Amino acid sequence: MRILLVEDDPSLASGIRIALKPEHYTVDHLTDGDTALTALQNEPFDAVILDLGLPTVDGIDVLHAIRRHGSQVPILVLTARDAVDNRIEGLDAGADDYLTKPFEVDELKARLRALLRRSQGQPNGVLTFRGISLNPQTLIVEYQQQAVSLSRRELALLQEFMSHPGRVFTRDTLTRLIYGWEEDVESNAIEVHIHHLRRKLFPDVIRTVRGIGYVMDKPDKATL
């Protein structure tokens, strides 16, 4: 899962990134509202952690702009503005949840998991597909009730496909989702990860759409 963190406090942002790394999130960090809007209009993200007190463009204005463009990306607001009116303003502007500073990291992670579950239509959090189960909280993957060992990138890739069955992903989109803005990504990295997933699960778990990208087909109801 790729998360956009928009926070201008470098110490807090670093702490959040460190805390989310063991959860196997890909976290991209920005420090102001203007660049956040540009990123959200041009890049795919599964969720946003958004501070309200931002330079250039205030977080409330970022919220309004995101929703005005039709994006339904889940947004968790972080802010020191703890008055009831402030919380109402943030939620009315389009936030899905609201966490006031200071906060416990475990609560942040729990709220983020809840947002992602709701956005994926998985109330219990467990993703399933043709004998595969993936628990985003425990990071346990099973195929036909047998545990499957996946690398961090393989797990992230499988989670993206299982969260969006029927969606065709281009290689460039998958690269951004799995690696974020990291540098030195091998040109065939996605192909290698998909090859490994097919070998560890089954050959047609992910289908190649020639000239476009890859898709995990929606299974027929009879095969669920």
N, CA, C and O of each residue as an XYZ file, in Angstrom:
896
protein
N       0.841     -1.192      0.000
C       0.000      0.000      0.000
C       0.884      1.252      0.000
O       1.839      1.363      0.768
N       0.537      2.180     -0.877
C       1.321      3.405     -0.977
C       0.604      4.540     -0.246
O      -0.552      4.847     -0.537
N       1.291      5.149      0.691
C       0.738      6.207      1.524
C       1.458      7.512      1.223
O       2.685      7.544      1.128
N       0.688      8.596      1.074
C       1.280      9.924      0.962
C       1.192     10.600      2.325
O       0.099     10.799      2.856
N       2.335     10.949      2.885
C       2.410     11.660      4.157
C       2.725     13.122      3.866
O       3.760     13.435      3.277
N       1.831     14.013      4.281
C       2.026     15.451      4.069
C       2.161     16.091      5.443
O       1.168     16.320      6.134
N       3.399     16.377      5.832
C       3.702     16.869      7.187
C       4.964     17.719      7.126
O       5.999     17.271      6.634
N       4.872     18.959      7.633
C       6.028     19.853      7.534
C       6.962     19.787      8.729
O       8.003     20.444      8.731
N       6.612     19.009      9.747
C       7.500     18.804     10.892
C       8.420     17.624     10.575
O       7.959     16.482     10.566
N       9.720     17.870     10.314
C      10.605     16.783      9.878
C      10.758     15.677     10.912
O      10.866     14.504     10.554
N      10.769     16.039     12.188
C      10.921     15.033     13.238
C       9.703     14.114     13.295
O       9.838     12.893     13.371
N       8.515     14.713     13.259
C       7.290     13.916     13.294
C       7.168     13.058     12.048
O       6.800     11.887     12.134
N       7.475     13.634     10.883
C       7.390     12.873      9.634
C       8.334     11.679      9.652
O       7.969     10.585      9.222
N       9.546     11.892     10.148
C      10.511     10.792     10.228
C      10.001      9.693     11.149
O      10.133      8.508     10.843
N       9.414     10.089     12.284
C       8.883      9.101     13.215
C       7.758      8.284     12.623
O       7.683      7.073     12.832
N       6.879      8.945     11.881
C       5.765      8.236     11.246
C       6.277      7.263     10.192
O       5.797      6.132     10.111
N       7.240      7.687      9.389
C       7.782      6.807      8.348
C       8.452      5.580      8.980
O       8.285      4.460      8.497
N       9.196      5.794     10.040
C       9.854      4.679     10.734
C       8.806      3.719     11.296
O       8.961      2.501     11.210
N       7.730      4.284     11.877
C       6.690      3.450     12.485
C       5.922      2.635     11.452
O       5.499      1.514     11.734
N       5.738      3.194     10.253
C       4.943      2.508      9.229
C       5.752      1.510      8.404
O       5.181      0.639      7.748
N       7.069      1.632      8.436
C       7.900      0.745      7.622
C       7.681     -0.734      7.936
O       7.579     -1.533      7.005
N       7.601     -1.137      9.229
C       7.367     -2.565      9.512
C       6.004     -3.062      9.040
O       5.784     -4.267      8.915
N       5.086     -2.123      8.778
C       3.758     -2.504      8.290
C       3.758     -2.744      6.780
O       2.723     -3.068      6.198
N       4.919     -2.583      6.155
C       5.093     -2.813      4.711
C       4.332     -1.803      3.863
O       3.898     -2.121      2.756
N       4.168     -0.593      4.376
C       3.638      0.492      3.556
C       4.784      1.141      2.795
O       5.911      1.208      3.288
N       4.487      1.617      1.591
C       5.404      2.492      0.872
C       4.981      3.919      1.189
O       3.892      4.337      0.796
N       5.824      4.676      1.895
C       5.450      6.003      2.372
C       6.266      7.068      1.638
O       7.492      7.109      1.739
N       5.567      7.925      0.901
C       6.188      9.084      0.261
C       5.859     10.316      1.091
O       4.729     10.476      1.552
N       6.851     11.189      1.282
C       6.690     12.329      2.187
C       6.819     13.653      1.444
O       7.751     13.853      0.665
N       5.869     14.558      1.697
C       5.921     15.921      1.203
C       5.693     16.882      2.361
O       5.134     16.499      3.389
N       6.122     18.124      2.198
C       6.096     19.062      3.322
C       5.177     20.263      3.128
O       5.050     21.079      4.041
N       4.535     20.399      1.973
C       3.660     21.558      1.785
C       2.447     21.175      0.945
O       2.454     20.175      0.227
N       1.409     21.997      1.055
C       0.146     21.690      0.399
C       0.188     21.769     -1.107
O      -0.505     21.007     -1.780
N       0.978     22.666     -1.653
C       1.025     22.851     -3.100
C       1.567     21.605     -3.805
O       0.963     21.114     -4.759
N       2.702     21.100     -3.332
C       3.268     19.896     -3.953
C       2.407     18.671     -3.674
O       2.363     17.743     -4.482
N       1.723     18.667     -2.535
C       0.821     17.549     -2.235
C      -0.308     17.487     -3.252
O      -0.655     16.406     -3.729
N      -0.884     18.635     -3.586
C      -1.953     18.664     -4.587
C      -1.461     18.170     -5.940
O      -2.154     17.412     -6.619
N      -0.271     18.598     -6.330
C       0.294     18.150     -7.605
C       0.489     16.645     -7.608
O       0.154     15.975     -8.585
N       1.027     16.112     -6.523
C       1.260     14.666     -6.430
C      -0.049     13.890     -6.491
O      -0.142     12.872     -7.176
N      -1.059     14.372     -5.775
C      -2.330     13.650     -5.722
C      -3.075     13.697     -7.060
O      -3.880     12.814     -7.353
N      -2.814     14.703     -7.852
C      -3.447     14.796     -9.165
C      -2.726     13.956    -10.217
O      -3.265     13.709    -11.295
N      -1.503     13.518     -9.900
C      -0.700     12.836    -10.919
C      -0.175     11.467    -10.507
O       0.362     10.737    -11.341
N      -0.321     11.109     -9.243
C       0.253      9.862     -8.754
C      -0.814      9.026     -8.055
O      -1.756      9.584     -7.494
N      -0.683      7.685     -8.077
C      -1.652      6.830     -7.382
C      -1.241      6.615     -5.920
O      -0.094      6.270     -5.637
N      -2.173      6.819     -5.008
C      -1.952      6.553     -3.584
C      -3.150      5.804     -3.030
O      -4.277      5.990     -3.489
N      -2.899      4.954     -2.036
C      -3.979      4.209     -1.405
C      -4.583      4.965     -0.230
O      -5.731      4.718      0.139
N      -3.826      5.880      0.359
C      -4.328      6.689      1.474
C      -3.410      7.889      1.657
O      -2.274      7.899      1.182
N      -3.926      8.910      2.362
C      -3.171     10.126      2.636
C      -3.218     10.416      4.126
O      -4.279     10.356      4.746
N      -2.064     10.731      4.696
C      -1.988     11.250      6.060
C      -1.643     12.723      5.918
O      -0.559     13.068      5.446
N      -2.557     13.592      6.324
C      -2.463     15.007      5.984
C      -2.477     15.898      7.219
O      -3.429     15.877      8.000
N      -1.412     16.683      7.391
C      -1.384     17.716      8.416
C      -2.184     18.916      7.911
O      -2.194     19.196      6.712
N      -2.851     19.622      8.815
C      -3.635     20.776      8.385
C      -2.819     22.057      8.332
O      -3.060     22.910      7.478
N      -1.849     22.203      9.242
C      -1.057     23.431      9.290
C       0.132     23.364      8.358
O       1.264     23.157      8.794
N      -0.128     23.542      7.062
C       0.916     23.388      6.047
C       1.296     24.728      5.432
O       0.467     25.637      5.376
N       2.541     24.865      4.970
C       2.920     26.055      4.201
C       2.360     25.992      2.783
O       1.991     24.922      2.299
N       2.303     27.112      2.141
C       1.845     27.364      0.759
C       0.335     27.179      0.607
O      -0.358     28.112      0.202
N      -0.180     26.003      0.923
C      -1.625     25.763      0.851
C      -2.037     25.048      2.129
O      -1.485     23.998      2.457
N      -2.998     25.605      2.850
C      -3.458     25.016      4.103
C      -4.095     23.650      3.860
O      -4.651     23.392      2.792
N      -4.004     22.775      4.872
C      -4.547     21.436      4.746
C      -6.028     21.399      4.423
O      -6.471     20.534      3.667
N      -6.806     22.323      4.980
C      -8.241     22.374      4.676
C      -8.447     22.653      3.191
O      -9.308     22.044      2.556
N      -7.662     23.566      2.641
C      -7.770     23.863      1.211
C      -7.348     22.673      0.365
O      -7.916     22.435     -0.701
N      -6.350     21.920      0.835
C      -5.941     20.697      0.141
C      -7.103     19.703      0.114
O      -7.388     19.096     -0.919
N      -7.769     19.543      1.258
C      -8.916     18.636      1.333
C     -10.004     19.038      0.335
O     -10.501     18.208     -0.426
N     -10.360     20.308      0.351
C     -11.399     20.779     -0.566
C     -11.008     20.504     -2.025
O     -11.832     20.041     -2.814
N      -9.760     20.786     -2.376
C      -9.309     20.613     -3.759
C      -9.313     19.145     -4.166
O      -9.717     18.811     -5.279
N      -8.864     18.266     -3.271
C      -8.832     16.832     -3.577
C     -10.239     16.325     -3.879
O     -10.464     15.637     -4.874
N     -11.177     16.676     -3.007
C     -12.542     16.182     -3.198
C     -13.216     16.849     -4.395
O     -14.032     16.229     -5.078
N     -12.878     18.100     -4.645
C     -13.457     18.801     -5.794
C     -13.054     18.129     -7.106
O     -13.809     18.147     -8.078
N     -11.846     17.530     -7.124
C     -11.377     16.829     -8.323
C     -11.946     15.409     -8.416
O     -11.640     14.676     -9.356
N     -12.764     15.030     -7.450
C     -13.439     13.738     -7.513
C     -12.690     12.585     -6.901
O     -13.158     11.449     -6.975
N     -11.541     12.829     -6.296
C     -10.771     11.746     -5.693
C     -11.455     11.232     -4.429
O     -11.924     12.015     -3.602
N     -11.508      9.914     -4.288
C     -12.080      9.279     -3.103
C     -10.999      8.643     -2.229
O     -11.306      7.812     -1.375
N      -9.739      9.025     -2.436
C      -8.660      8.442     -1.649
C      -8.916      8.684     -0.161
O      -9.262      9.802      0.221
N      -8.753      7.664      0.687
C      -8.967      7.852      2.125
C      -7.956      8.852      2.705
O      -6.764      8.784      2.406
N      -8.444      9.776      3.534
C      -7.589     10.819      4.097
C      -7.722     10.841      5.613
O      -8.813     11.009      6.157
N      -6.587     10.667      6.278
C      -6.510     10.774      7.732
C      -5.830     12.088      8.070
O      -4.677     12.308      7.699
N      -6.536     12.959      8.768
C      -6.013     14.271      9.113
C      -5.266     14.214     10.435
O      -5.741     13.629     11.409
N      -4.091     14.829     10.455
C      -3.323     15.033     11.687
C      -3.266     16.525     11.957
O      -2.956     17.307     11.058
N      -3.561     16.929     13.184
C      -3.527     18.364     13.466
C      -3.493     18.645     14.957
O      -3.939     17.837     15.772
N      -2.953     19.807     15.295
C      -2.985     20.287     16.674
C      -4.258     21.070     16.944
O      -4.505     21.475     18.081
N      -5.073     21.290     15.914
C      -6.330     22.022     16.068
C      -7.380     21.074     16.649
O      -8.043     20.343     15.913
N      -7.524     21.092     17.966
C      -8.348     20.071     18.618
C      -9.725     20.559     19.039
O     -10.459     19.816     19.690
N     -10.101     21.792     18.686
C     -11.438     22.267     19.010
C     -12.472     21.505     18.188
O     -12.192     21.049     17.079
N     -13.667     21.375     18.750
C     -14.729     20.643     18.052
C     -15.006     21.258     16.686
O     -15.181     20.538     15.703
N     -15.045     22.586     16.620
C     -15.307     23.257     15.341
C     -14.251     22.915     14.295
O     -14.565     22.770     13.114
N     -12.980     22.786     14.736
C     -11.914     22.421     13.810
C     -12.106     21.010     13.270
O     -11.901     20.757     12.083
N     -12.502     20.093     14.152
C     -12.719     18.712     13.709
C     -13.882     18.641     12.725
O     -13.813     17.940     11.716
N     -14.938     19.367     13.027
C     -16.093     19.386     12.128
C     -15.702     19.966     10.770
O     -16.112     19.452      9.729
N     -14.907     21.042     10.785
C     -14.474     21.654      9.537
C     -13.666     20.671      8.695
O     -13.868     20.575      7.485
N     -12.747     19.935      9.337
C     -11.933     18.974      8.606
C     -12.755     17.847      8.019
O     -12.546     17.458      6.870
N     -13.698     17.312      8.802
C     -14.534     16.220      8.310
C     -15.459     16.704      7.198
O     -15.669     15.996      6.213
N     -16.008     17.898      7.350
C     -16.884     18.438      6.314
C     -16.115     18.740      5.027
O     -16.681     18.696      3.935
N     -14.824     19.046      5.160
C     -14.007     19.337      3.972
C     -13.648     18.081      3.196
O     -13.194     18.167      2.055
N     -13.847     16.900      3.809
C     -13.588     15.662      3.074
C     -12.694     14.664      3.764
O     -12.382     13.620      3.192
N     -12.265     14.960      4.999
C     -11.438     13.999      5.725
C     -12.270     12.777      6.112
O     -13.463     12.896      6.392
N     -11.641     11.610      6.125
C     -12.320     10.382      6.542
C     -12.134     10.100      8.023
O     -12.954      9.419      8.638
N     -11.066     10.616      8.591
C     -10.816     10.436     10.016
C      -9.926     11.578     10.488
O      -9.346     12.298      9.675
N      -9.820     11.739     11.806
C      -9.198     12.930     12.389
C      -8.433     12.494     13.630
O      -9.001     11.863     14.521
N      -7.146     12.827     13.692
C      -6.313     12.467     14.833
C      -5.567     13.705     15.309
O      -4.830     14.322     14.540
N      -5.756     14.072     16.575
C      -5.125     15.287     17.088
C      -3.751     14.984     17.688
O      -3.522     13.920     18.263
N      -2.850     15.951     17.536
C      -1.504     15.854     18.083
C      -1.514     16.326     19.534
O      -2.239     17.261     19.874
N      -0.712     15.685     20.397
C       0.115     14.491     20.149
C      -0.756     13.232     20.128
O      -1.859     13.213     20.675
N      -0.240     12.189     19.492
C      -0.999     10.954     19.381
C      -0.058      9.764     19.557
O       1.162      9.892     19.454
N      -0.655      8.614     19.824
C       0.103      7.369     19.932
C       0.245      6.751     18.541
O      -0.716      6.702     17.774
N       1.433      6.288     18.230
C       1.681      5.701     16.911
C       0.777      4.502     16.663
O       0.302      4.311     15.544
N       0.534      3.700     17.680
C      -0.322      2.523     17.503
C      -1.740      2.928     17.096
O      -2.389      2.231     16.317
N      -2.216      4.057     17.627
C      -3.545      4.526     17.229
C      -3.527      4.995     15.782
O      -4.470      4.734     15.034
N      -2.473      5.680     15.382
C      -2.345      6.101     13.985
C      -2.408      4.891     13.060
O      -3.132      4.906     12.065
N      -1.655      3.849     13.384
C      -1.629      2.656     12.540
C      -2.996      1.983     12.503
O      -3.429      1.515     11.450
N      -3.677      1.933     13.645
C      -4.990      1.300     13.699
C      -6.007      2.073     12.868
O      -6.810      1.477     12.150
N      -5.972      3.398     12.964
C      -6.903      4.214     12.187
C      -6.618      4.083     10.686
O      -7.545      4.048      9.876
N      -5.346      4.013     10.323
C      -4.987      3.852      8.919
C      -5.472      2.506      8.393
O      -5.998      2.426      7.283
N      -5.299      1.449      9.184
C      -5.795      0.130      8.770
C      -7.307      0.155      8.566
O      -7.820     -0.428      7.611
N      -8.019      0.835      9.471
C      -9.480      0.904      9.375
C      -9.907      1.640      8.108
O     -10.846      1.222      7.430
N      -9.219      2.731      7.792
C      -9.532      3.478      6.568
C      -9.340      2.608      5.336
O     -10.179      2.602      4.434
N      -8.237      1.877      5.301
C      -7.947      1.042      4.142
C      -8.940     -0.108      4.025
O      -9.336     -0.473      2.918
N      -9.346     -0.683      5.157
C     -10.348     -1.752      5.109
C     -11.650     -1.246      4.510
O     -12.241     -1.890      3.643
N     -12.088     -0.086      4.980
C     -13.357      0.457      4.485
C     -13.265      0.787      2.999
O     -14.209      0.544      2.247
N     -12.134      1.337      2.576
C     -11.995      1.721      1.166
C     -11.954      0.498      0.255
O     -12.314      0.585     -0.919
N     -11.516     -0.643      0.792
C     -11.416     -1.865     -0.001
C     -12.664     -2.736      0.108
O     -12.761     -3.771     -0.551
N     -13.626     -2.316      0.947
C     -14.832     -3.108      1.139
C     -14.573     -4.411      1.855
O     -15.276     -5.398      1.633
N     -13.556     -4.424      2.723
C     -13.199     -5.628      3.468
C     -13.322     -5.334      4.959
O     -12.328     -4.980      5.593
N     -14.534     -5.471      5.545
C     -14.731     -5.095      6.948
C     -13.861     -5.859      7.931
O     -13.489     -5.314      8.970
N     -13.522     -7.122      7.625
C     -12.666     -7.881      8.543
C     -11.192     -7.743      8.204
O     -10.334     -8.285      8.901
N     -10.895     -7.006      7.119
C      -9.501     -6.728      6.781
C      -8.802     -7.786      5.961
O      -7.763     -7.500      5.365
N      -9.330     -9.004      5.904
C      -8.663    -10.101      5.192
C      -9.075    -10.081      3.724
O     -10.264    -10.081      3.405
N      -8.082    -10.065      2.831
C      -8.327    -10.106      1.388
C      -8.299    -11.557      0.926
O      -7.448    -12.333      1.364
N      -9.221    -11.926      0.048
C      -9.269    -13.305     -0.450
C      -9.415    -13.308     -1.964
O     -10.031    -12.417     -2.549
N      -8.831    -14.336     -2.588
C      -8.910    -14.475     -4.042
C      -8.494    -15.878     -4.430
O      -7.333    -16.252     -4.267
N      -9.437    -16.659     -4.944
C      -9.162    -17.984     -5.518
C      -8.202    -18.811     -4.656
O      -7.169    -19.281     -5.134
N      -8.552    -18.978     -3.407
C      -7.751    -19.808     -2.501
C      -6.633    -19.071     -1.807
O      -5.965    -19.638     -0.942
N      -6.408    -17.798     -2.173
C      -5.374    -16.992     -1.521
C      -6.035    -16.130     -0.452
O      -7.102    -15.564     -0.690
N      -5.422    -16.024      0.708
C      -5.862    -15.082      1.732
C      -4.667    -14.240      2.160
O      -3.557    -14.750      2.314
N      -4.906    -12.955      2.348
C      -3.850    -12.034      2.764
C      -4.412    -11.180      3.895
O      -5.401    -10.470      3.714
N      -3.788    -11.252      5.039
C      -4.189    -10.455      6.189
C      -3.269     -9.243      6.288
O      -2.111     -9.400      6.676
N      -3.739     -8.032      5.950
C      -2.871     -6.856      5.972
C      -2.328     -6.512      7.354
O      -1.291     -5.858      7.471
N      -3.025     -6.952      8.403
C      -2.571     -6.626      9.752
C      -1.427     -7.528     10.185
O      -0.445     -7.055     10.758
N      -1.545     -8.816      9.918
C      -0.500     -9.756     10.324
C       0.513    -10.013      9.221
O       1.584    -10.565      9.473
N       0.174     -9.611      7.986
C       1.011     -9.817      6.800
C       1.214    -11.303      6.490
O       2.212    -11.698      5.887
N       0.250    -12.109      6.915
C       0.297    -13.548      6.635
C      -0.446    -13.827      5.327
O      -1.584    -13.397      5.140
N       0.214    -14.549      4.433
C      -0.384    -14.958      3.159
C      -0.488    -16.478      3.142
O       0.466    -17.185      3.466
N      -1.664    -16.965      2.758
C      -1.871    -18.405      2.632
C      -2.473    -18.715      1.272
O      -3.265    -17.941      0.736
N      -2.088    -19.852      0.727
C      -2.703    -20.357     -0.497
C      -3.145    -21.788     -0.242
O      -2.337    -22.657      0.087
N      -4.440    -22.017     -0.400
C      -5.034    -23.309     -0.090
C      -4.666    -23.741      1.324
O      -4.315    -24.894      1.576
N      -4.759    -22.775      2.241
C      -4.548    -22.943      3.684
C      -3.105    -23.311      4.044
O      -2.840    -23.807      5.139
N      -2.187    -23.066      3.122
C      -0.770    -23.284      3.398
C      -0.050    -21.935      3.359
O      -0.254    -21.141      2.440
N       0.788    -21.684      4.357
C       1.504    -20.418      4.431
C       2.439    -20.261      3.235
O       3.092    -21.212      2.808
N       2.488    -19.037      2.706
C       3.355    -18.713      1.569
C       4.303    -17.602      1.997
O       3.872    -16.568      2.507
N       5.594    -17.821      1.786
C       6.600    -16.826      2.150
C       6.839    -15.880      0.974
O       7.236    -16.309     -0.109
N       6.591    -14.583      1.203
C       6.776    -13.573      0.164
C       7.749    -12.508      0.650
O       7.830    -12.218      1.844
N       8.479    -11.936     -0.290
C       9.333    -10.802      0.046
C       8.458     -9.574      0.296
O       7.261     -9.590      0.010
N       9.057     -8.517      0.828
C       8.315     -7.290      1.101
C       7.658     -6.751     -0.169
O       6.487     -6.372     -0.145
N       8.400     -6.713     -1.276
C       7.860     -6.174     -2.517
C       6.791     -7.093     -3.110
O       5.784     -6.613     -3.630
N       7.000     -8.395     -3.038
C       5.997     -9.334     -3.530
C       4.694     -9.185     -2.750
O       3.608     -9.202     -3.330
N       4.812     -9.038     -1.429
C       3.632     -8.864     -0.585
C       2.896     -7.576     -0.947
O       1.671     -7.567     -1.070
N       3.645     -6.495     -1.114
C       3.026     -5.213     -1.465
C       2.322     -5.296     -2.818
O       1.225     -4.765     -2.991
N       2.957     -5.962     -3.766
C       2.378     -6.103     -5.101
C       1.100     -6.936     -5.056
O       0.090     -6.566     -5.653
N       1.149     -8.056     -4.348
C      -0.028     -8.916     -4.240
C      -1.184     -8.166     -3.571
O      -2.337     -8.308     -3.976
N      -0.872     -7.377     -2.558
C      -1.915     -6.633     -1.863
C      -2.579     -5.608     -2.777
O      -3.791     -5.406     -2.708
N      -1.793     -4.964     -3.631
C      -2.376     -4.011     -4.580
C      -3.346     -4.713     -5.524
O      -4.457     -4.229     -5.744
N      -2.938     -5.841     -6.078
C      -3.810     -6.561     -7.009
C      -5.058     -7.092     -6.305
O      -6.156     -7.005     -6.854
N      -4.904     -7.642     -5.095
C      -6.045     -8.212     -4.383
C      -7.004     -7.125     -3.916
O      -8.200     -7.378     -3.767
N      -6.500     -5.935     -3.686
C      -7.363     -4.824     -3.262
C      -8.155     -4.238     -4.419
O      -9.167     -3.569     -4.209
N      -7.692     -4.491     -5.655
C      -8.338     -3.903     -6.833
C      -8.511     -4.948     -7.928
O      -7.970     -4.768     -9.019
N      -9.242     -6.028     -7.683
C      -9.427     -7.045     -8.730
C     -10.150     -6.451     -9.932
O     -11.109     -5.693     -9.787
N      -9.675     -6.806    -11.112
C     -10.264     -6.293    -12.339
C      -9.632     -5.015    -12.839
O      -9.900     -4.598    -13.966
N      -8.797     -4.380    -12.029
C      -8.134     -3.141    -12.459
C      -6.836     -3.485    -13.185
O      -6.030     -4.275    -12.693
N      -6.644     -2.893    -14.347
C      -5.411     -3.105    -15.108
C      -4.386     -2.050    -14.675
O      -4.639     -0.848    -14.758
N      -3.234     -2.523    -14.214
C      -2.155     -1.646    -13.785
C      -1.064     -1.616    -14.849
O      -0.651     -2.667    -15.338
N      -0.599     -0.442    -15.208
C       0.585     -0.362    -16.057
C       1.818     -0.652    -15.211
O       1.768     -0.589    -13.983
N       2.911     -0.966    -15.868
C       4.151     -1.221    -15.138
C       4.606      0.025    -14.388
O       5.083     -0.073    -13.258
N       4.464      1.197    -15.006
C       4.886      2.425    -14.341
C       4.057      2.691    -13.091
O       4.594      3.120    -12.069
N       2.752      2.438    -13.166
C       1.902      2.631    -11.991
C       2.305      1.691    -10.873
O       2.403      2.107     -9.718
N       2.540      0.430    -11.199
C       2.951     -0.542    -10.187
C       4.292     -0.153     -9.569
O       4.490     -0.305     -8.364
N       5.205      0.346    -10.387
C       6.505      0.757     -9.866
C       6.347      1.874     -8.845
O       6.996      1.852     -7.800
N       5.485      2.856     -9.137
C       5.279      3.957     -8.197
C       4.578      3.475     -6.930
O       4.904      3.922     -5.831
N       3.614      2.564     -7.081
C       2.889      2.058     -5.921
C       3.791      1.259     -4.988
O       3.669      1.355     -3.766
N       4.690      0.476     -5.561
C       5.515     -0.428     -4.757
C       6.794      0.238     -4.272
O       7.248     -0.031     -3.160
N       7.370      1.089     -5.080
C       8.647      1.707     -4.724
C       8.530      3.183     -4.338
O       9.464      3.746     -3.766
N       7.388      3.819     -4.647
C       7.274      5.239     -4.371
C       8.298      6.018     -5.174
O       8.525      5.748     -6.354
N       8.919      6.999     -4.506
C       9.890      7.840     -5.194
C      11.317      7.391     -4.948
O      12.253      8.174     -5.109
N      11.493      6.126     -4.556
C      12.838      5.608     -4.365
C      13.575      5.575     -5.709
O      12.965      5.447     -6.771
N      14.882      5.694     -5.630
C      15.689      5.694     -6.851
C      16.274      4.309     -7.116
O      16.158      3.401     -6.294
N      16.904      4.170     -8.279
C      17.639      2.965     -8.645
C      16.755      1.716     -8.668
O      17.143      0.663     -8.160
N      15.576      1.840     -9.255
C      14.698      0.689     -9.430
C      15.038      0.038    -10.765
O      15.038      0.708    -11.798
N      15.321     -1.237    -10.754
C      15.644     -1.947    -11.987
C      14.459     -1.903    -12.951
O      13.307     -1.967    -12.523
N      14.738     -1.796    -14.235
C      13.682     -1.641    -15.236
C      12.756     -2.850    -15.299
O      11.592     -2.715    -15.676
N      13.258     -4.038    -14.934
C      12.435     -5.245    -14.996
C      11.979     -5.708    -13.613
O      11.597     -6.866    -13.445
N      12.017     -4.815    -12.621
C      11.715     -5.216    -11.242
C      10.295     -5.765    -11.111
O      10.090     -6.793    -10.466
N       9.316     -5.094    -11.712
C       7.924     -5.540    -11.590
C       7.745     -6.905    -12.244
O       7.076     -7.776    -11.687
N       8.335     -7.097    -13.414
C       8.234     -8.390    -14.088
C       8.804     -9.511    -13.226
O       8.245    -10.606    -13.170
N       9.916     -9.233    -12.557
C      10.550    -10.241    -11.692
C       9.636    -10.587    -10.528
O       9.465    -11.763    -10.207
N       9.043     -9.576     -9.888
C       8.138     -9.829     -8.757
C       6.913    -10.621     -9.195
O       6.482    -11.529     -8.485
N       6.344    -10.289    -10.356
C       5.176    -11.016    -10.843
C       5.540    -12.462    -11.175
O       4.763    -13.376    -10.900
N       6.700    -12.668    -11.757
C       7.172    -14.038    -12.024
C       7.244    -14.851    -10.738
O       6.831    -16.010    -10.712
N       7.772    -14.241     -9.660
C       7.883    -14.938     -8.381
C       6.506    -15.243     -7.794
O       6.298    -16.322     -7.238
N       5.568    -14.312     -7.909
C       4.220    -14.554     -7.394
C       3.547    -15.692     -8.161
O       2.874    -16.529     -7.560
N       3.719    -15.729     -9.455
C       3.136    -16.820    -10.239
C       3.734    -18.162     -9.848
O       3.035    -19.174     -9.809
N       5.023    -18.168     -9.561
C       5.690    -19.422     -9.188
C       5.274    -19.872     -7.786
O       5.093    -21.067     -7.549
N       5.122    -18.932     -6.866
C       4.797    -19.288     -5.483
C       3.304    -19.566     -5.279
O       2.929    -20.275     -4.344
N       2.443    -19.006     -6.156
C       1.001    -19.198     -6.026
C       0.507    -20.088     -7.165
O       0.497    -21.312     -7.027
N       0.098    -19.496     -8.283
C      -0.265    -20.292     -9.456
C      -0.086    -19.425    -10.692
O      -0.141    -18.199    -10.587
N       0.127    -20.023    -11.863
C       0.576    -19.266    -13.046
C      -0.332    -18.125    -13.485
O       0.158    -17.087    -13.930
N      -1.659    -18.299    -13.367
C      -2.546    -17.245    -13.868
C      -3.096    -16.363    -12.752
O      -4.143    -15.736    -12.918
N      -2.400    -16.310    -11.617
C      -2.840    -15.431    -10.530
C      -2.865    -13.983    -10.992
O      -3.734    -13.213    -10.583
N      -1.918    -13.610    -11.843
C      -1.867    -12.264    -12.425
C      -1.731    -12.437    -13.931
O      -0.832    -13.124    -14.414
N      -2.645    -11.797    -14.668
C      -2.662    -11.950    -16.117
C      -1.991    -10.758    -16.786
O      -2.192     -9.610    -16.388
N      -1.189    -11.048    -17.809
C      -0.572     -9.992    -18.600
C      -1.554     -9.482    -19.647
O      -2.120    -10.259    -20.415
N      -1.749     -8.177    -19.667
C      -2.567     -7.544    -20.698
C      -1.587     -6.943    -21.708
O      -0.990     -5.895    -21.460
N      -1.435     -7.599    -22.813
C      -0.380     -7.258    -23.761
C      -0.445     -5.784    -24.180
O      -1.493     -5.276    -24.579
N       0.694     -5.128    -24.077
C       0.801     -3.739    -24.481
C       0.288     -2.739    -23.463
O       0.407     -1.531    -23.667
N      -0.296     -3.241    -22.340
C      -0.858     -2.329    -21.338
C      -0.246     -2.561    -19.960
O       0.344     -1.651    -19.378
N      -0.388     -3.781    -19.439
C       0.129     -4.030    -18.094
C      -0.326     -5.361    -17.542
O      -0.211     -6.392    -18.205
N      -0.849     -5.339    -16.314
C      -1.189     -6.575    -15.602
C      -2.507     -6.391    -14.859
O      -2.883     -5.282    -14.480
N      -3.206     -7.528    -14.661
C      -4.484     -7.476    -13.958
C      -4.682     -8.770    -13.183
O      -4.245     -9.836    -13.616
N      -5.345     -8.667    -12.032
C      -5.838     -9.829    -11.337
C      -7.331     -9.876    -11.628
O      -8.100     -9.074    -11.099
N      -7.734    -10.815    -12.470
C      -9.122    -10.865    -12.922
C     -10.069    -11.130    -11.767
O      -9.758    -11.881    -10.843
N     -11.243    -10.491    -11.839
C     -12.268    -10.781    -10.850
C     -12.746    -12.214    -11.030
O     -13.125    -12.598    -12.136
N     -12.737    -13.011     -9.969
C     -13.163    -14.413    -10.136
C     -14.667    -14.500    -10.293
O     -15.410    -13.645     -9.811
N     -15.111    -15.564    -10.986
C     -16.547    -15.836    -11.061
C     -17.038    -16.162     -9.656
O     -16.287    -16.678     -8.828
N     -18.305    -15.855     -9.396
C     -18.868    -16.112     -8.049
C     -18.704    -17.564     -7.654
O     -18.517    -17.875     -6.478
N     -18.774    -18.469     -8.646
C     -18.670    -19.897     -8.341
C     -17.301    -20.276     -7.842
O     -17.143    -21.314     -7.199
N     -16.273    -19.433     -8.132
C     -14.918    -19.794     -7.739
C     -14.468    -19.062     -6.494
O     -13.336    -19.248     -6.047
N     -15.349    -18.214     -5.910
C     -14.958    -17.468     -4.715
C     -14.780    -18.393     -3.522
O     -14.450    -17.933     -2.429
